[in-house]
Structure formats: structure tokens, C-alpha cells
Amino acid sequence: MPEYEMQPMNYPVMCYRKLTSPGVQSENDVPFHRHDGYEFYLFLDGSVSSYVGDAVFSPVRGDLMIFNPEQAHRAISLGAQPYERFIINLRKDKMDSFLADGSELSEAFGFPDPAAVKRIRLSSERIDEYCAIAEKLSSAVYLRNPCDDLLVDAYLTEILVLISRELTGNRFQDDMSQVPELVTEVKDYIFGHLTEQITLDDLSFRFFFNGKYISAMFKRYTGMTLRSYILEQRICLAKRLLREGSNVSEACFHSGFLDYTNFIRSFTRIVGMSPGKFSRCSKAGTGR
């Protein structure tokens, strides 16, 4: 399975309204990522493609998705209008405290399938109600005034109850488009052959499709070119190797890069620091 950037949480709750300026984003602007907790993603405005595991869809205002822990996802802005969303992240232990055995919330928020995404579409009235509570939650999380921890729990309870009622009302949206088996198989093949050279001819021979067709399908359903995807996965592998103690040369070779200079340049551009600095930060506990 491909490795995606993990975004750990120190404080058990994060809550913020985010606005991205107009403009088309590239796949390098928004890499796939995952959390060590739950994410509640409310889409408010803009035009985006939302990629969740092996599915992709175009959200509309009021679409609320709940990502379970470690589920890879990303949303890429496509158009000229601002992209706005409200995001709440709950560390797993925090969420579990609301889903204890016997809790009325446990049934609504259960994830029997680890790959599943719970999705609902809120009405205009519910959007306003949700955002009003989330704004108060955001203030309590970031101000941390005396007794604000109690307010955080109170606002979270309100939001979870609101979502639970919508979930039990069967307001599910089933407009997610499943990624074709071909694209999933290509991703698996790439991950299994990262240290080898992978060409369109290789993929064409392996999957019995024209290389241009494979490339076009991959871009359509992942939002990434084959070249960018391969590079991203190799950088993720190199980061893991560096965290585990490999030196820069070893990380370069064992993550599939044949050219050391290209490895240094690509790693620095994508990660924002050189592999050497990343290694030092990882050892100091500050690496990303």
C-alpha cells in the first residue's frame, strides 16, 4: 500500500475555517495525506476534485465528509473562485471518548469498513448551525482561556449530535465515482516496483492497454500524472528511510533514484528542505 504523509496531532482538537485564493492547484500543491485521528470536512464554496482512497467526486456546498484515521485523502482546487471549507480534526483518543460502549453516538459514527467514508449533505439551515458552533469551537481551541477545555467538549458534543442526527436521517450522497480497476492496479504496481525504472511501455505491456490511455486514465482519476505519482511515492519512501536511520546516499538508492543530484533537487523542492536537513530534524524529533 502506498505511503502517504502522516499529519500527527499534538492537541486533541483542531478546528479552522480555510479559504484558498482563486487558482488551479497542481498535484504537487496538495499531496495525499492522512491523520492519526478523524477529520470532519465541510465543503462551503469553490470547485474542487476530492480524492479519497480509490474514489473521486466533486463536492457541492454543504457536503460533509468524515475521514477515519489514516485514510488518505486530498482536495484540489480547479477553478477561478475561492475554495472554502471548515475542517475539524479529532485525535483518535478524543473521538473514542465520545464513542464509548453504550454511547448514543457510537452507532452513527461506527466505521465497520476502514475504507469507508461517511458523507452527508447539510441543508442551508444546518450549514449555518454547524458553522456557528464550529466558530465557537475554533475560538476555544486556539485561545485556551481558563475552562476552555470544558467549552471544547461542549461544542464538540453539539457538533457530533448534529452530525449524528443527519447520519441517522439517511442523508447519504452516493455520487462518488469509483476509480477503475486499471488505475488501482497501476498504483499497486508502481508501489511494488518503486526501486525499478517504470516506463509507459512497461505499464502498457503489463496491463495490455495503450500507454497514452493508461496515462490519461490515471490523471483523470487521481489528479496526478504518472510521473508525479511515482516521484511522490519515491520521496515518501526516502523520507521513511531517513527517519529509520539510512544516510542520504542509501535513501537515494533504495527509493529508486538513479541520479543523486536529481534526488537532492527533487526532495528539497517537494519536502521544503534537503534530505540531509530532514534527516537531522528527524533525529531531533522535528522532522515532518
KOLFI-769084 format. One record per residue (C-alpha): x, y, z; residue number from 1. Coordinates in steps of 0.001 Angstrom, whole numbers, plus 524288, in hexadecimal, padded with zeros to 5 digits. Each point is the difference from the previous one (the first is absolute). Layout:
REM residues N
<r><c1>X</c1><c2>Y</c2><c3>Z</c3><resi>NUM</resi></r>
...
This chain:
REM residues 288
<r><c1>80000</c1><c2>80000</c2><c3>80000</c3><resi>1</resi></r>
<r><c1>8055B</c1><c2>80D88</c2><c3>7FC93</c3><resi>2</resi></r>
<r><c1>8054A</c1><c2>8081C</c2><c3>80B31</c3><resi>3</resi></r>
<r><c1>7F9F1</c1><c2>80D6F</c2><c3>801B6</c3><resi>4</resi></r>
<r><c1>80441</c1><c2>80B50</c2><c3>80863</c3><resi>5</resi></r>
<r><c1>7FB4D</c1><c2>7FE67</c2><c3>80DF1</c3><resi>6</resi></r>
<r><c1>7FBD1</c1><c2>80C70</c2><c3>806E8</c3><resi>7</resi></r>
<r><c1>800C9</c1><c2>7FD2D</c2><c3>80EA7</c3><resi>8</resi></r>
<r><c1>7F839</c1><c2>807D1</c2><c3>809EE</c3><resi>9</resi></r>
<r><c1>80581</c1><c2>80503</c2><c3>80CB8</c3><resi>10</resi></r>
<r><c1>7F3C8</c1><c2>8067C</c2><c3>80587</c3><resi>11</resi></r>
<r><c1>7F43C</c1><c2>7F6D5</c2><c3>7FEEB</c3><resi>12</resi></r>
<r><c1>7F7B7</c1><c2>809B4</c2><c3>7F835</c3><resi>13</resi></r>
<r><c1>80276</c1><c2>808C7</c2><c3>7F451</c3><resi>14</resi></r>
<r><c1>7F564</c1><c2>80890</c2><c3>7FA2E</c3><resi>15</resi></r>
<r><c1>80186</c1><c2>80A2B</c2><c3>7F56C</c3><resi>16</resi></r>
<r><c1>7F91C</c1><c2>80665</c2><c3>7F4A1</c3><resi>17</resi></r>
<r><c1>80906</c1><c2>80094</c2><c3>7F445</c3><resi>18</resi></r>
<r><c1>7FF27</c1><c2>8082C</c2><c3>7F3A0</c3><resi>19</resi></r>
<r><c1>808E2</c1><c2>7FD55</c2><c3>7F464</c3><resi>20</resi></r>
<r><c1>80182</c1><c2>80AF6</c2><c3>7F613</c3><resi>21</resi></r>
<r><c1>7FAD3</c1><c2>7FDDD</c2><c3>7F22A</c3><resi>22</resi></r>
<r><c1>808AA</c1><c2>7F81F</c2><c3>7F720</c3><resi>23</resi></r>
<r><c1>80218</c1><c2>7F23F</c2><c3>7FB16</c3><resi>24</resi></r>
<r><c1>80868</c1><c2>7F7B3</c2><c3>80902</c3><resi>25</resi></r>
<r><c1>80960</c1><c2>7F596</c2><c3>7FB3E</c3><resi>26</resi></r>
<r><c1>80191</c1><c2>7F2A5</c2><c3>80622</c3><resi>27</resi></r>
<r><c1>80CC1</c1><c2>804A5</c2><c3>80613</c3><resi>28</resi></r>
<r><c1>7F8C9</c1><c2>80AEC</c2><c3>8071D</c3><resi>29</resi></r>
<r><c1>7F761</c1><c2>7F66F</c2><c3>8075B</c3><resi>30</resi></r>
<r><c1>80632</c1><c2>7F2B4</c2><c3>8027E</c3><resi>31</resi></r>
<r><c1>7F80D</c1><c2>7F4B4</c2><c3>80527</c3><resi>32</resi></r>
<r><c1>80074</c1><c2>7FFF6</c2><c3>80ECA</c3><resi>33</resi></r>
<r><c1>7FA1A</c1><c2>7F8E3</c2><c3>80B82</c3><resi>34</resi></r>
<r><c1>7FDE4</c1><c2>802D6</c2><c3>80E6F</c3><resi>35</resi></r>
<r><c1>80142</c1><c2>7F86F</c2><c3>80C95</c3><resi>36</resi></r>
<r><c1>7F1F3</c1><c2>80397</c2><c3>802E7</c3><resi>37</resi></r>
<r><c1>7F303</c1><c2>80364</c2><c3>7F9BA</c3><resi>38</resi></r>
<r><c1>7FD8A</c1><c2>80B52</c2><c3>7F6C6</c3><resi>39</resi></r>
<r><c1>7F2F7</c1><c2>806C9</c2><c3>7FE0A</c3><resi>40</resi></r>
<r><c1>800A4</c1><c2>8073E</c2><c3>7F30C</c3><resi>41</resi></r>
<r><c1>7F4DC</c1><c2>80947</c2><c3>7FC9A</c3><resi>42</resi></r>
<r><c1>800A7</c1><c2>80561</c2><c3>7F223</c3><resi>43</resi></r>
<r><c1>7FAE9</c1><c2>80DEC</c2><c3>7FF23</c3><resi>44</resi></r>
<r><c1>803EB</c1><c2>805E0</c2><c3>7F2F1</c3><resi>45</resi></r>
<r><c1>8087A</c1><c2>7FE69</c2><c3>7F402</c3><resi>46</resi></r>
<r><c1>80282</c1><c2>7F59A</c2><c3>7F5D8</c3><resi>47</resi></r>
<r><c1>80860</c1><c2>7F46D</c2><c3>80408</c3><resi>48</resi></r>
<r><c1>802B5</c1><c2>7F1CC</c2><c3>7FD4B</c3><resi>49</resi></r>
<r><c1>80019</c1><c2>7F858</c2><c3>80CA3</c3><resi>50</resi></r>
<r><c1>80806</c1><c2>7F387</c2><c3>80017</c3><resi>51</resi></r>
<r><c1>7FD82</c1><c2>7F613</c2><c3>80AC2</c3><resi>52</resi></r>
<r><c1>8071D</c1><c2>7F327</c2><c3>7FEFF</c3><resi>53</resi></r>
<r><c1>7FB48</c1><c2>7F9F2</c2><c3>7F34B</c3><resi>54</resi></r>
<r><c1>7F4B9</c1><c2>80961</c2><c3>7FDD2</c3><resi>55</resi></r>
<r><c1>7FE81</c1><c2>80DB9</c2><c3>7FAAB</c3><resi>56</resi></r>
<r><c1>7F4A2</c1><c2>80981</c2><c3>7FFE5</c3><resi>57</resi></r>
<r><c1>7FC7D</c1><c2>80E4D</c2><c3>7FE6E</c3><resi>58</resi></r>
<r><c1>7F9FE</c1><c2>80555</c2><c3>80CA1</c3><resi>59</resi></r>
<r><c1>7F595</c1><c2>80A86</c2><c3>8006E</c3><resi>60</resi></r>
<r><c1>7FCF9</c1><c2>8099F</c2><c3>80AE7</c3><resi>61</resi></r>
<r><c1>7FBC0</c1><c2>7F8D2</c2><c3>80C37</c3><resi>62</resi></r>
<r><c1>806D3</c1><c2>7F328</c2><c3>7FD2A</c3><resi>63</resi></r>
<r><c1>805C7</c1><c2>7FAE7</c2><c3>80CB6</c3><resi>64</resi></r>
<r><c1>809A3</c1><c2>7F4B2</c2><c3>7FFCD</c3><resi>65</resi></r>
<r><c1>80573</c1><c2>7F89F</c2><c3>80B98</c3><resi>66</resi></r>
<r><c1>80D43</c1><c2>7F9CB</c2><c3>7FDA3</c3><resi>67</resi></r>
<r><c1>803F0</c1><c2>7F53B</c2><c3>80943</c3><resi>68</resi></r>
<r><c1>80DC6</c1><c2>7FF07</c2><c3>805AB</c3><resi>69</resi></r>
<r><c1>80B12</c1><c2>7FE79</c2><c3>7F63B</c3><resi>70</resi></r>
<r><c1>7F712</c1><c2>800C4</c2><c3>7F419</c3><resi>71</resi></r>
<r><c1>80777</c1><c2>8066B</c2><c3>7F4CE</c3><resi>72</resi></r>
<r><c1>7F917</c1><c2>80B9A</c2><c3>7F9EB</c3><resi>73</resi></r>
<r><c1>801A8</c1><c2>80D3A</c2><c3>7F99E</c3><resi>74</resi></r>
<r><c1>7F80D</c1><c2>80A59</c2><c3>7F8E4</c3><resi>75</resi></r>
<r><c1>8055C</c1><c2>807C6</c2><c3>7F48C</c3><resi>76</resi></r>
<r><c1>7FA49</c1><c2>80D27</c2><c3>7FC10</c3><resi>77</resi></r>
<r><c1>7FC4E</c1><c2>80084</c2><c3>7F19A</c3><resi>78</resi></r>
<r><c1>7FA53</c1><c2>80D4A</c2><c3>7FD2A</c3><resi>79</resi></r>
<r><c1>80084</c1><c2>80EA6</c2><c3>800A6</c3><resi>80</resi></r>
<r><c1>7F7C7</c1><c2>80188</c2><c3>80C46</c3><resi>81</resi></r>
<r><c1>804FE</c1><c2>7FF3D</c2><c3>80E10</c3><resi>82</resi></r>
<r><c1>7FFE3</c1><c2>7F290</c2><c3>80641</c3><resi>83</resi></r>
<r><c1>7FA16</c1><c2>80044</c2><c3>80DAF</c3><resi>84</resi></r>
<r><c1>7FE47</c1><c2>7F51B</c2><c3>809EE</c3><resi>85</resi></r>
<r><c1>7FE99</c1><c2>7FDE2</c2><c3>80E9F</c3><resi>86</resi></r>
<r><c1>808AB</c1><c2>7F554</c2><c3>80594</c3><resi>87</resi></r>
<r><c1>7FF9C</c1><c2>7F985</c2><c3>80D4D</c3><resi>88</resi></r>
<r><c1>80A42</c1><c2>7F5EF</c2><c3>803B1</c3><resi>89</resi></r>
<r><c1>7FDFE</c1><c2>7F749</c2><c3>80BD0</c3><resi>90</resi></r>
<r><c1>80AF0</c1><c2>7F792</c2><c3>80500</c3><resi>91</resi></r>
<r><c1>7FBB5</c1><c2>7F1D9</c2><c3>800F4</c3><resi>92</resi></r>
<r><c1>8006B</c1><c2>7FF5D</c2><c3>80ECE</c3><resi>93</resi></r>
<r><c1>7F78F</c1><c2>80C2D</c2><c3>800C6</c3><resi>94</resi></r>
<r><c1>7F5F2</c1><c2>7FA8E</c2><c3>7F69C</c3><resi>95</resi></r>
<r><c1>8000F</c1><c2>7F301</c2><c3>8071D</c3><resi>96</resi></r>
<r><c1>7FC38</c1><c2>806FB</c2><c3>80C87</c3><resi>97</resi></r>
<r><c1>7F335</c1><c2>803E6</c2><c3>7F964</c3><resi>98</resi></r>
<r><c1>7FDE0</c1><c2>7F25B</c2><c3>7FA66</c3><resi>99</resi></r>
<r><c1>80164</c1><c2>7F815</c2><c3>80C6D</c3><resi>100</resi></r>
<r><c1>7F810</c1><c2>7F386</c2><c3>80131</c3><resi>101</resi></r>
<r><c1>7F1C0</c1><c2>80361</c2><c3>8019B</c3><resi>102</resi></r>
<r><c1>80181</c1><c2>80DC3</c2><c3>7FA9E</c3><resi>103</resi></r>
<r><c1>7F49C</c1><c2>80470</c2><c3>7F79E</c3><resi>104</resi></r>
<r><c1>80A0F</c1><c2>80539</c2><c3>7F63F</c3><resi>105</resi></r>
<r><c1>80745</c1><c2>7F31D</c2><c3>7FE2D</c3><resi>106</resi></r>
<r><c1>7F662</c1><c2>7FA32</c2><c3>7F647</c3><resi>107</resi></r>
<r><c1>7FF7B</c1><c2>80C02</c2><c3>7F735</c3><resi>108</resi></r>
<r><c1>80EC7</c1><c2>801AB</c2><c3>7FF7C</c3><resi>109</resi></r>
<r><c1>8041E</c1><c2>7F1D2</c2><c3>7FF06</c3><resi>110</resi></r>
<r><c1>80953</c1><c2>7FCA9</c2><c3>7F4CE</c3><resi>111</resi></r>
<r><c1>7FE21</c1><c2>7F176</c2><c3>7FD3B</c3><resi>112</resi></r>
<r><c1>80782</c1><c2>801AF</c2><c3>7F337</c3><resi>113</resi></r>
<r><c1>80D44</c1><c2>806CD</c2><c3>801D9</c3><resi>114</resi></r>
<r><c1>7FF58</c1><c2>804F5</c2><c3>7F1F5</c3><resi>115</resi></r>
<r><c1>7F26F</c1><c2>805D1</c2><c3>8019C</c3><resi>116</resi></r>
<r><c1>7FD1D</c1><c2>80E85</c2><c3>8001F</c3><resi>117</resi></r>
<r><c1>7F3D1</c1><c2>80502</c2><c3>806B5</c3><resi>118</resi></r>
<r><c1>7F9DC</c1><c2>80ABD</c2><c3>7F7D2</c3><resi>119</resi></r>
<r><c1>7F41D</c1><c2>80874</c2><c3>801E3</c3><resi>120</resi></r>
<r><c1>7FAD0</c1><c2>80C66</c2><c3>7F9C3</c3><resi>121</resi></r>
<r><c1>7FBC1</c1><c2>80A94</c2><c3>8097A</c3><resi>122</resi></r>
<r><c1>7F4C6</c1><c2>8092A</c2><c3>7FD37</c3><resi>123</resi></r>
<r><c1>80269</c1><c2>80EC0</c2><c3>80014</c3><resi>124</resi></r>
<r><c1>7FA65</c1><c2>800AF</c2><c3>80DBB</c3><resi>125</resi></r>
<r><c1>808D2</c1><c2>7F51A</c2><c3>804D5</c3><resi>126</resi></r>
<r><c1>80BEA</c1><c2>80612</c2><c3>7F971</c3><resi>127</resi></r>
<r><c1>7FDB9</c1><c2>80C99</c2><c3>8078A</c3><resi>128</resi></r>
<r><c1>7FDDD</c1><c2>7F885</c2><c3>80CAB</c3><resi>129</resi></r>
<r><c1>80C28</c1><c2>7F7A1</c2><c3>7FE05</c3><resi>130</resi></r>
<r><c1>808A9</c1><c2>80BA9</c2><c3>7FC9C</c3><resi>131</resi></r>
<r><c1>7FB2D</c1><c2>807EE</c2><c3>80B9F</c3><resi>132</resi></r>
<r><c1>803B2</c1><c2>7F512</c2><c3>80969</c3><resi>133</resi></r>
<r><c1>80CDF</c1><c2>7FD78</c2><c3>7F8F3</c3><resi>134</resi></r>
<r><c1>803CA</c1><c2>80E60</c2><c3>800FA</c3><resi>135</resi></r>
<r><c1>7FE39</c1><c2>7FF6B</c2><c3>80EBC</c3><resi>136</resi></r>
<r><c1>80782</c1><c2>7F33F</c2><c3>8007A</c3><resi>137</resi></r>
<r><c1>80B19</c1><c2>8061A</c2><c3>7F835</c3><resi>138</resi></r>
<r><c1>800FD</c1><c2>80B64</c2><c3>8097B</c3><resi>139</resi></r>
<r><c1>80024</c1><c2>7F715</c2><c3>80BD8</c3><resi>140</resi></r>
<r><c1>80A7F</c1><c2>7F744</c2><c3>7F9EA</c3><resi>141</resi></r>
<r><c1>80939</c1><c2>80B11</c2><c3>7FCAD</c3><resi>142</resi></r>
<r><c1>7FDD8</c1><c2>80988</c2><c3>80B29</c3><resi>143</resi></r>
<r><c1>8015F</c1><c2>7F5A2</c2><c3>80AAF</c3><resi>144</resi></r>
<r><c1>7FA78</c1><c2>808ED</c2><c3>80A87</c3><resi>145</resi></r>
<r><c1>7FCF4</c1><c2>7FA3A</c2><c3>80D61</c3><resi>146</resi></r>
<r><c1>7F53A</c1><c2>7F5C2</c2><c3>7FEFC</c3><resi>147</resi></r>
<r><c1>8009D</c1><c2>8001C</c2><c3>7F112</c3><resi>148</resi></r>
<r><c1>80287</c1><c2>7F154</c2><c3>8002A</c3><resi>149</resi></r>
<r><c1>7F240</c1><c2>7FE88</c2><c3>8055F</c3><resi>150</resi></r>
<r><c1>7FABA</c1><c2>8089C</c2><c3>7F524</c3><resi>151</resi></r>
<r><c1>8074B</c1><c2>7F7F4</c2><c3>7F5D6</c3><resi>152</resi></r>
<r><c1>7F926</c1><c2>7F3B4</c2><c3>804C5</c3><resi>153</resi></r>
<r><c1>7F2F4</c1><c2>806F6</c2><c3>80041</c3><resi>154</resi></r>
<r><c1>80132</c1><c2>8052B</c2><c3>7F216</c3><resi>155</resi></r>
<r><c1>804F8</c1><c2>7F2EC</c2><c3>7FB1F</c3><resi>156</resi></r>
<r><c1>7F449</c1><c2>7F972</c2><c3>80613</c3><resi>157</resi></r>
<r><c1>7F6F0</c1><c2>80972</c2><c3>7F8F9</c3><resi>158</resi></r>
<r><c1>80689</c1><c2>7FD7E</c2><c3>7F2EC</c3><resi>159</resi></r>
<r><c1>80047</c1><c2>7F140</c2><c3>801A0</c3><resi>160</resi></r>
<r><c1>7F1A8</c1><c2>7FFC9</c2><c3>803D2</c3><resi>161</resi></r>
<r><c1>7FC90</c1><c2>80862</c2><c3>7F425</c3><resi>162</resi></r>
<r><c1>8078E</c1><c2>7F6EC</c2><c3>7F6EB</c3><resi>163</resi></r>
<r><c1>7FA96</c1><c2>7F3D4</c2><c3>8068A</c3><resi>164</resi></r>
<r><c1>7F211</c1><c2>8047F</c2><c3>7FDA1</c3><resi>165</resi></r>
<r><c1>80307</c1><c2>802B4</c2><c3>7F1BD</c3><resi>166</resi></r>
<r><c1>80695</c1><c2>7F2C2</c2><c3>7FE75</c3><resi>167</resi></r>
<r><c1>7F493</c1><c2>7F8AD</c2><c3>805E8</c3><resi>168</resi></r>
<r><c1>7F71B</c1><c2>807B3</c2><c3>7F6E6</c3><resi>169</resi></r>
<r><c1>8066B</c1><c2>7F89B</c2><c3>7F4B9</c3><resi>170</resi></r>
<r><c1>8046E</c1><c2>80C48</c2><c3>7F8F3</c3><resi>171</resi></r>
<r><c1>80AEC</c1><c2>7F894</c2><c3>7F939</c3><resi>172</resi></r>
<r><c1>8052F</c1><c2>8046A</c2><c3>7F2F0</c3><resi>173</resi></r>
<r><c1>80453</c1><c2>7F54B</c2><c3>7F6AE</c3><resi>174</resi></r>
<r><c1>80606</c1><c2>80818</c2><c3>7F518</c3><resi>175</resi></r>
<r><c1>80DF1</c1><c2>7FBA2</c2><c3>8025C</c3><resi>176</resi></r>
<r><c1>805F4</c1><c2>7FA1B</c2><c3>7F3D1</c3><resi>177</resi></r>
<r><c1>807A3</c1><c2>7F399</c2><c3>80277</c3><resi>178</resi></r>
<r><c1>80D74</c1><c2>7FFFC</c2><c3>7FA06</c3><resi>179</resi></r>
<r><c1>800F5</c1><c2>7F5BE</c2><c3>7F535</c3><resi>180</resi></r>
<r><c1>806DF</c1><c2>7F359</c2><c3>80358</c3><resi>181</resi></r>
<r><c1>80A8B</c1><c2>80366</c2><c3>7F60D</c3><resi>182</resi></r>
<r><c1>80404</c1><c2>80C34</c2><c3>80785</c3><resi>183</resi></r>
<r><c1>8002A</c1><c2>7F8C8</c2><c3>80D02</c3><resi>184</resi></r>
<r><c1>8084C</c1><c2>7F524</c2><c3>7FA25</c3><resi>185</resi></r>
<r><c1>80976</c1><c2>809D9</c2><c3>7FA17</c3><resi>186</resi></r>
<r><c1>80197</c1><c2>80686</c2><c3>80D4E</c3><resi>187</resi></r>
<r><c1>802AE</c1><c2>7F2E3</c2><c3>80665</c3><resi>188</resi></r>
<r><c1>809BE</c1><c2>7FC78</c2><c3>7F564</c3><resi>189</resi></r>
<r><c1>80740</c1><c2>80CE0</c2><c3>8019C</c3><resi>190</resi></r>
<r><c1>800D7</c1><c2>7FE55</c2><c3>80EB2</c3><resi>191</resi></r>
<r><c1>80541</c1><c2>7F244</c2><c3>7FE5A</c3><resi>192</resi></r>
<r><c1>80A69</c1><c2>8043F</c2><c3>7F644</c3><resi>193</resi></r>
<r><c1>8045B</c1><c2>80D2F</c2><c3>8055C</c3><resi>194</resi></r>
<r><c1>80E58</c1><c2>7FC72</c2><c3>7FFDB</c3><resi>195</resi></r>
<r><c1>7FF3F</c1><c2>7FC1E</c2><c3>7F1A4</c3><resi>196</resi></r>
<r><c1>7FEB5</c1><c2>80863</c2><c3>7F3F0</c3><resi>197</resi></r>
<r><c1>7F1A3</c1><c2>800F4</c2><c3>7FC21</c3><resi>198</resi></r>
<r><c1>7FC69</c1><c2>8044E</c2><c3>7F23F</c3><resi>199</resi></r>
<r><c1>7F35C</c1><c2>8012C</c2><c3>7F864</c3><resi>200</resi></r>
<r><c1>8049F</c1><c2>7F4A9</c2><c3>7F7A9</c3><resi>201</resi></r>
<r><c1>8016D</c1><c2>7F7C4</c2><c3>80C53</c3><resi>202</resi></r>
<r><c1>7F23B</c1><c2>80368</c2><c3>80456</c3><resi>203</resi></r>
<r><c1>7FA77</c1><c2>7FDC9</c2><c3>7F277</c3><resi>204</resi></r>
<r><c1>80646</c1><c2>7F287</c2><c3>7FF44</c3><resi>205</resi></r>
<r><c1>7FB89</c1><c2>7FCA1</c2><c3>80DD1</c3><resi>206</resi></r>
<r><c1>7F1D6</c1><c2>8048D</c2><c3>7FECE</c3><resi>207</resi></r>
<r><c1>7FD58</c1><c2>7FE3A</c2><c3>7F159</c3><resi>208</resi></r>
<r><c1>7FBCA</c1><c2>80E09</c2><c3>7FDC1</c3><resi>209</resi></r>
<r><c1>805F2</c1><c2>80AD7</c2><c3>7F7ED</c3><resi>210</resi></r>
<r><c1>80971</c1><c2>8081D</c2><c3>80837</c3><resi>211</resi></r>
<r><c1>7F936</c1><c2>80CC9</c2><c3>7FCC9</c3><resi>212</resi></r>
<r><c1>7F2FB</c1><c2>7FA48</c2><c3>80433</c3><resi>213</resi></r>
<r><c1>805B8</c1><c2>7FB60</c2><c3>80CF2</c3><resi>214</resi></r>
<r><c1>80613</c1><c2>80D5C</c2><c3>8023B</c3><resi>215</resi></r>
<r><c1>7F34F</c1><c2>8072F</c2><c3>7FD00</c3><resi>216</resi></r>
<r><c1>7F7D9</c1><c2>7F71F</c2><c3>808CD</c3><resi>217</resi></r>
<r><c1>809B3</c1><c2>80139</c2><c3>80B13</c3><resi>218</resi></r>
<r><c1>7FFDA</c1><c2>80EDB</c2><c3>7FF3D</c3><resi>219</resi></r>
<r><c1>7F131</c1><c2>80065</c2><c3>7FF53</c3><resi>220</resi></r>
<r><c1>7FD9E</c1><c2>7F7AB</c2><c3>80C0C</c3><resi>221</resi></r>
<r><c1>80B5A</c1><c2>803CC</c2><c3>808BD</c3><resi>222</resi></r>
<r><c1>8025E</c1><c2>80E24</c2><c3>7FC4B</c3><resi>223</resi></r>
<r><c1>80E57</c1><c2>7FCBB</c2><c3>7FDE4</c3><resi>224</resi></r>
<r><c1>80869</c1><c2>7FC95</c2><c3>7F46D</c3><resi>225</resi></r>
<r><c1>806AF</c1><c2>7F2D6</c2><c3>80092</c3><resi>226</resi></r>
<r><c1>80D2C</c1><c2>806B3</c2><c3>8010B</c3><resi>227</resi></r>
<r><c1>7FB97</c1><c2>8087A</c2><c3>80B6D</c3><resi>228</resi></r>
<r><c1>7F9FC</c1><c2>7F46F</c2><c3>8070C</c3><resi>229</resi></r>
<r><c1>80C47</c1><c2>7F7D5</c2><c3>7FEA6</c3><resi>230</resi></r>
<r><c1>8085F</c1><c2>80B54</c2><c3>804A7</c3><resi>231</resi></r>
<r><c1>7F70F</c1><c2>8028E</c2><c3>80BAC</c3><resi>232</resi></r>
<r><c1>8006A</c1><c2>7F1C5</c2><c3>8042D</c3><resi>233</resi></r>
<r><c1>80ECA</c1><c2>7FF7F</c2><c3>7FECD</c3><resi>234</resi></r>
<r><c1>80160</c1><c2>80C43</c2><c3>8083B</c3><resi>235</resi></r>
<r><c1>7F6D0</c1><c2>7FA15</c2><c3>80A4E</c3><resi>236</resi></r>
<r><c1>80865</c1><c2>7F3BE</c2><c3>80022</c3><resi>237</resi></r>
<r><c1>80C7E</c1><c2>807FC</c2><c3>80111</c3><resi>238</resi></r>
<r><c1>7FA5E</c1><c2>80781</c2><c3>80B8E</c3><resi>239</resi></r>
<r><c1>7FCA5</c1><c2>7F35A</c2><c3>806EB</c3><resi>240</resi></r>
<r><c1>80D9F</c1><c2>7FAB1</c2><c3>7FD9B</c3><resi>241</resi></r>
<r><c1>80628</c1><c2>80C73</c2><c3>8054C</c3><resi>242</resi></r>
<r><c1>7F767</c1><c2>7FF64</c2><c3>80C18</c3><resi>243</resi></r>
<r><c1>8043C</c1><c2>7F1ED</c2><c3>8021A</c3><resi>244</resi></r>
<r><c1>80E69</c1><c2>80392</c2><c3>7FFC5</c3><resi>245</resi></r>
<r><c1>80475</c1><c2>7FE7D</c2><c3>7F1DF</c3><resi>246</resi></r>
<r><c1>809D1</c1><c2>80A06</c2><c3>7FB52</c3><resi>247</resi></r>
<r><c1>7FCE6</c1><c2>808B4</c2><c3>7F457</c3><resi>248</resi></r>
<r><c1>8070D</c1><c2>7F765</c2><c3>7F60B</c3><resi>249</resi></r>
<r><c1>7F908</c1><c2>7F3CF</c2><c3>804DA</c3><resi>250</resi></r>
<r><c1>7F2CB</c1><c2>806DB</c2><c3>7FFC6</c3><resi>251</resi></r>
<r><c1>802AB</c1><c2>8047F</c2><c3>7F219</c3><resi>252</resi></r>
<r><c1>80382</c1><c2>7F282</c2><c3>7FB03</c3><resi>253</resi></r>
<r><c1>7F5BA</c1><c2>7F83D</c2><c3>80774</c3><resi>254</resi></r>
<r><c1>7F4D4</c1><c2>80901</c2><c3>7FC0B</c3><resi>255</resi></r>
<r><c1>80254</c1><c2>7FE35</c2><c3>7F184</c3><resi>256</resi></r>
<r><c1>807D9</c1><c2>80C0F</c2><c3>7FC3D</c3><resi>257</resi></r>
<r><c1>80B33</c1><c2>7FD65</c2><c3>7F6B4</c3><resi>258</resi></r>
<r><c1>80532</c1><c2>80DDB</c2><c3>80000</c3><resi>259</resi></r>
<r><c1>804A8</c1><c2>80577</c2><c3>80D09</c3><resi>260</resi></r>
<r><c1>7FF33</c1><c2>80E37</c2><c3>7FB8D</c3><resi>261</resi></r>
<r><c1>7F217</c1><c2>7FE18</c2><c3>7FB2B</c3><resi>262</resi></r>
<r><c1>7FC6C</c1><c2>7F9A1</c2><c3>80CF6</c3><resi>263</resi></r>
<r><c1>8052B</c1><c2>80B91</c2><c3>807D6</c3><resi>264</resi></r>
<r><c1>7F935</c1><c2>809CE</c2><c3>7F732</c3><resi>265</resi></r>
<r><c1>7F2EF</c1><c2>7F8CD</c2><c3>7FFA2</c3><resi>266</resi></r>
<r><c1>7FFE0</c1><c2>7FD2A</c2><c3>80E96</c3><resi>267</resi></r>
<r><c1>80313</c1><c2>80E25</c2><c3>80387</c3><resi>268</resi></r>
<r><c1>7F582</c1><c2>8054C</c2><c3>7F6CE</c3><resi>269</resi></r>
<r><c1>7F538</c1><c2>7F705</c2><c3>804CC</c3><resi>270</resi></r>
<r><c1>80332</c1><c2>7FF13</c2><c3>80E80</c3><resi>271</resi></r>
<r><c1>804EC</c1><c2>80DE5</c2><c3>801C6</c3><resi>272</resi></r>
<r><c1>80D3F</c1><c2>7FC1E</c2><c3>80577</c3><resi>273</resi></r>
<r><c1>80B99</c1><c2>7F7F5</c2><c3>7FBA7</c3><resi>274</resi></r>
<r><c1>80065</c1><c2>7F177</c2><c3>80367</c3><resi>275</resi></r>
<r><c1>80B9A</c1><c2>802A2</c2><c3>808D4</c3><resi>276</resi></r>
<r><c1>7F88D</c1><c2>80A39</c2><c3>807A8</c3><resi>277</resi></r>
<r><c1>7F3F8</c1><c2>7F74D</c2><c3>80057</c3><resi>278</resi></r>
<r><c1>8083D</c1><c2>7F516</c2><c3>805BF</c3><resi>279</resi></r>
<r><c1>8058B</c1><c2>808F1</c2><c3>80A6D</c3><resi>280</resi></r>
<r><c1>7F270</c1><c2>80547</c2><c3>80373</c3><resi>281</resi></r>
<r><c1>7FA87</c1><c2>7F237</c2><c3>800D5</c3><resi>282</resi></r>
<r><c1>80A96</c1><c2>7FC11</c2><c3>8099B</c3><resi>283</resi></r>
<r><c1>7FCF3</c1><c2>80C33</c2><c3>807EE</c3><resi>284</resi></r>
<r><c1>7F177</c1><c2>7FCE6</c2><c3>7FFB4</c3><resi>285</resi></r>
<r><c1>7FC3C</c1><c2>80B9F</c2><c3>7F776</c3><resi>286</resi></r>
<r><c1>7FF78</c1><c2>7F98E</c2><c3>7F297</c3><resi>287</resi></r>
<r><c1>7F35E</c1><c2>7FFFC</c2><c3>7F841</c3><resi>288</resi></r>
